[in-house]
Amino acid sequence: MDVQETSKLLDEELYSRQLYVLGLPAMERIQGAKVLLSGLQGLGAEIAKNLVLMGIGSLTLHDPHPTCWSDLAAQFFLSEQDLGRSRAEASQELLAKLNGAVQVCIHKGDITEDLLLHFQVVVLTALKLEEQLKVGSFCHKHGICFLVADTRGLVGQLFCDFGENFTVQEPTEAEPLTAAIQHISQEPLDVALLQPRVVAQSSQEVHRAHCLHQAFRALHKFQELSGRRPQPWDPVDTEMVVDLARALEPLKGTEGEPLEEQLDEALVRTVALSSAGSLSPMAAMLGAVAAQEVLKAISRKFMPLDQWLYFDALDCLPEDGESFPNPEDYAPRGCRYDGQIAVFGAHFQERLSHQHYLLVGAGAIGCELLKGFALVGLGAGGSGGVTVADMDHVERSNLSRQFLFRPQDIGRLKAEVAAEAAHRLNSDLLVTPLPYQLDPTTEHIYGDNFFSSVDGVAAALDSFQARRYVAARCTHYLKPLLEAGTKGTWGSACVFVPHLTEGYRAPASAAASEDTSYPICTVRHFPSTAEHTLQWARDEFEGLFRLFAETINRHQQALTPPADLDGPQMLNLLQVVLGVLRERPQTWRDCVVWALGHWQLRFHYGIEQLLRHFPPDKVLEDGTPFWSGPKQCPQPLEFDASQDMHLLFVLAAANLYAQMHGLPGSQDQTALKDLLQLLPLPDPQYLAPIFASDLELTLASAEFGPERLKKLREALETWRMGAPLKPLMFEKDDDSNFHVDFVVAAASLRAQNYGIPPANRAKSKQIVGRIIPAIATTTAAVAGLVCLELYKVVGGPRPLTAFRHSYLHLAENYFSRWVPSAPAIQKFHDLKWTCWDRLEVPAGQPMRTLESLLAHLQELHELRVRMLLHGPALLYSAGWSPEKRAHHLSLRVTDLVQQVTGRAPEPGQRVLVLELSFEGEEEDTAFPPLHYEL
């Protein structure tokens, strides 16, 4: 083992999303940390993957045991070619490729005390209990943070001991703190008895955790006596484990008194039956929590566990299954799914292989889900498969979370790269990439024929608008939906099953925050927050460097200038884009001259002009000062190239102006300062700001004067007839393109104008880029939870009580799972329905004209139709004239739809979806859709 001592600068682009979660000080501590990980089965691989992605300094692997078939069900670094090789050696190369900045080493000998002293954190995942106790006692004595993690089938445990004097420097996920230091005292591992201290929400959960603790102790005892683990679903082995659990000493309370609790033998029995299994979703979930605890130990950010966590997903087992099913169905087959077959059986494995699922989104969660699908064998049979839909391309900032991507994949389509990577994880998996997003514009791709072949949908999307649309598609086609999302260390995983659970609903607060907008007048003239100044700066970028270029290019081929190009709005925008120049720029110097002029326009002259309209002492009719409350009176700035933000604005604006015109730019700040000293401040007569209203635009145009307007029109014609401009699309993740530089500098200067505290660069980038803080651990955890629900969905009919929604907050050790609500039942007259129901008109029925269709509805439900729509198109209204109603009623439904909408049904379309309203309905009644089969 050779761990080099190196000091590395933090790669802020690579870890950009993670920095918003952890902060720079914590990341710097993580980057210098040394961790020992013993045990490279599925759980160990998950912990290792998360730690390497998140950029720890070095990770030393220890696992001399040979790879066997059961490992492949959860260990994604191993393949059939690695059978017989040491798990550590077989995993090292692929693990190291996840992050070239992390040293990944192997220790081949025993775990000695001398070895342990080299590490800040030691994690054990596959050692016997006796060895855990020995290593734990030594680590506690020497101040080494110590973790034990283990999964057995559908149950898992995690233990953390960070020492008696461990200090938490930042307990929460809020802005970094300068005070609030907390000391966490952790009990040492009791050598005679592992004592759980479990934070739970009820006495039932505490009792269940205690029984799971005893079950793990009994499993360790069984292995000690038998030299092996219990055979899957073997009644003899299972009863021996139950007997061993009965014989254990009772657990002790916080004061050392024995706990008088009844052992839940049925729970211990269920644990023992499936304990031989190794499941990818369990490894993903527990490995994520364990890796987060390692980060807490290293970074001293967030509260660590105190001390035990027990997690079980025994709800994945059929509720009505036999107590002891045929063990032969669970016996090893010598295949990559042996670890999963040991829990669910070979027949269930066959069912999984024939599923066809749609995965929407190949980002961080999507990559984790695709890894999970490959490991569990979803769609890995002849008739099965997975379709991955994502239109985005791989960016460098993705690499710290989206572990299927590598540096050489940057710029490629995510769907294609993810599909190739998943196939490498499991060569039997058929993955089809589609580089098209799901929205109303792609329903000709993801239409009736496509969804008829899909068994279910998994959504890994980062906007509530997209989630709502995908959920609506699942409701329309009656497909189960598995959905997950994260924000920092918060995460959720949900399951929606047709006719069984409620439908998807976006949280009102979250959906509202996604659509946050500010009044135009506030942003342009009366900002009061940093968010206002950032919105203004982003609008500046769009108007100057994208919209103008797109408009000019769109009309370049016109023989005569279009009328909108000569209007006051366009002339006013041209005034700003032209600035102090008389013609299109030809050199870098021209671009600097324009940028300096634009600085003067926006932060000096424009403010002076605003104050002429609204003087500082202006008083309203009621005597209230105009500049009061949220309206802060601005002050003009004086340009000073020695001030960082002044210089950054000119540098960024000049480079963007040059890029738009296809000219070379410059990053030489010293040369720019020298040039600025030679340039005079621009003449205000050539500057005029953009105003919000048509009246203000007219006034502004009048201020130009006839001569200036003539020159503007001449310049506009020159611009239109010249070479095409390059519209700049705002890109937040490239720190070398000056996009973020411009927005940060513009917003900061605007904030100075109005006396508003500016946002720093990181916060500005997050706001204008709408960046969602993200970290690999939360992503892996929710993906694991989703795949646990997948077992239930694929397993066949289950009662509502079998399913779970989940919510977690890794920073504060909060975890909740609950049964989804049943769908709400709505009523109108004798009609009852839920969100999953629809009225249906089968193909071949006589109701082909609108009149016969409405008569059928009235006869069947005694309801008189008031209005009928197809999308936004109105097909029938009871309020129409008798002649118009008669004409529409006589038409065939398909002809009527085509006549009203102007579009024929798409090829392959199987139904028309019609929206109904009835006479006498309440305002908020939402009737089930009418599916008219073609």
Disulfide bonds with the S-S distance in Angstrom:
none
